[in-house]
Amino acid sequence: MRPEERVHEPWLEHNLDHVRSDFNWLDEQVKGPWISGEKLTQAGVTTVVMYDFLRLFERCDITAESHL
């Protein structure tokens, strides 16, 4: 990604706060066994792929137990 000296910590934390907030919102939207309701859809698959991608970055501080 970017060299450590080029990372602006306040901006990074600002964005990570948005990610955490979005996952909390997503948790509230789940109404069935799948993210999008009673059956698996492309929206659910896409959401899980995005979630797994974000988990690659330790700073996101998200866990499967707290989200999805």
Secondary structure, DSSP 8 states (H G I E B T S, - for coil): ---GGG--HHHHHHHHHHHHHHHHHHHHH--SSBTTBSS--HHHHHHHHHHHHHHTSGGG---TTT--
